[in-house]
Amino acid sequence: MVEGKWTEIKRLLARAENTDNEEDRMYGDRQGDELPDELSSKKKRLGRIKEAKKYLEEKARKEAEKKAKKKLEAHGKEKKKDGKKQKKTSSTKA
């Protein structure tokens, strides 16, 4: 029974080695966790980070402008409402 298990273990190890060799032929030395070319060097990574930061800052600026515009528009509407409510009525009777 023990001998049968050792035979099975050897068979599984040989199969794993064959699969490993086949993958090495297909993919070469790559491990699968390499960075893409545009991020392969420190200089390239820093450039991408700066681009992303610029994009996010611009997006935040536009959102802030949009919110400020809405706030001003809402404030203007409130002033118009308040102005209508504050109509002066004459209390002189003839």
JOBELTA-V188034 format. One record per residue. N is the residue number from 1. RES is the residue in one small letter. PHI is phi in radians with two decimals (999 if undefined). PSI is psi in radians with two decimals (NA if undefined). NEAR is the number of other ideal C-beta (glycine too) atoms within 12 Angstrom. Layout:
N_RES_PHI_PSI_NEAR + N_RES_PHI_PSI_NEAR
This chain:
1_m_999_-0.76_7 + 2_v_-1.12_-0.68_8 + 3_e_-1.11_-0.64_9 + 4_g_-1.13_-0.65_10 + 5_k_-1.20_-0.70_11 + 6_w_-1.12_-0.65_12 + 7_t_-1.12_-0.77_13 + 8_e_-1.11_-0.73_14 + 9_i_-1.08_-0.80_14 + 10_k_-1.07_-0.71_14 + 11_r_-1.11_-0.77_14 + 12_l_-1.14_-0.71_14 + 13_l_-1.14_-0.70_14 + 14_a_-1.14_-0.72_14 + 15_r_-1.10_-0.76_14 + 16_a_-1.11_-0.71_14 + 17_e_-1.14_-0.73_14 + 18_n_-1.08_-0.77_14 + 19_t_-1.09_-0.75_15 + 20_d_-1.07_-0.79_14 + 21_n_-1.11_-0.72_13 + 22_e_-1.12_-0.74_12 + 23_e_-1.15_-0.65_16 + 24_d_-1.07_-0.71_14 + 25_r_-1.14_-0.67_11 + 26_m_-1.30_-0.76_12 + 27_y_-1.94_-0.12_14 + 28_g_1.26_-2.54_10 + 29_d_-1.46_-0.06_10 + 30_r_-1.11_2.52_11 + 31_q_-1.70_-0.36_10 + 32_g_1.77_-0.17_10 + 33_d_-1.95_0.30_6 + 34_e_-1.24_2.63_12 + 35_l_-1.31_2.63_15 + 36_p_-1.11_2.78_11 + 37_d_-0.95_-0.71_10 + 38_e_-1.20_-0.13_14 + 39_l_-2.14_0.25_17 + 40_s_-1.28_-0.38_13 + 41_s_-2.12_2.79_13 + 42_k_-1.04_-0.72_11 + 43_k_-1.09_-0.75_12 + 44_k_-1.16_-0.70_16 + 45_r_-1.10_-0.76_17 + 46_l_-1.09_-0.71_14 + 47_g_-1.06_-0.76_16 + 48_r_-1.17_-0.66_20 + 49_i_-1.11_-0.75_16 + 50_k_-1.10_-0.73_14 + 51_e_-1.07_-0.79_16 + 52_a_-1.13_-0.72_15 + 53_k_-1.10_-0.78_14 + 54_k_-1.06_-0.79_14 + 55_y_-1.05_-0.83_14 + 56_l_-1.16_-0.68_14 + 57_e_-1.13_-0.73_14 + 58_e_-1.12_-0.73_14 + 59_k_-1.10_-0.75_14 + 60_a_-1.15_-0.69_14 + 61_r_-1.10_-0.78_14 + 62_k_-1.11_-0.71_14 + 63_e_-1.11_-0.72_14 + 64_a_-1.12_-0.73_14 + 65_e_-1.09_-0.72_14 + 66_k_-1.09_-0.78_14 + 67_k_-1.12_-0.74_14 + 68_a_-1.11_-0.72_14 + 69_k_-1.09_-0.79_14 + 70_k_-1.08_-0.70_14 + 71_k_-1.13_-0.76_14 + 72_l_-1.11_-0.75_14 + 73_e_-1.09_-0.75_14 + 74_a_-1.13_-0.70_14 + 75_h_-1.13_-0.70_14 + 76_g_-1.11_-0.69_14 + 77_k_-1.15_-0.67_14 + 78_e_-1.12_-0.70_14 + 79_k_-1.08_-0.75_14 + 80_k_-1.08_-0.75_13 + 81_k_-1.09_-0.81_13 + 82_d_-1.08_-0.70_12 + 83_g_-1.08_-0.68_12 + 84_k_-1.20_-0.65_11 + 85_k_-1.24_-0.46_11 + 86_q_-1.65_0.45_10 + 87_k_-1.08_2.39_9 + 88_k_-1.45_2.34_9 + 89_t_-1.95_2.43_8 + 90_s_-1.49_2.38_7 + 91_s_-1.89_0.32_6 + 92_t_-1.55_2.29_6 + 93_k_-1.98_2.46_5 + 94_a_-1.77_NA_4
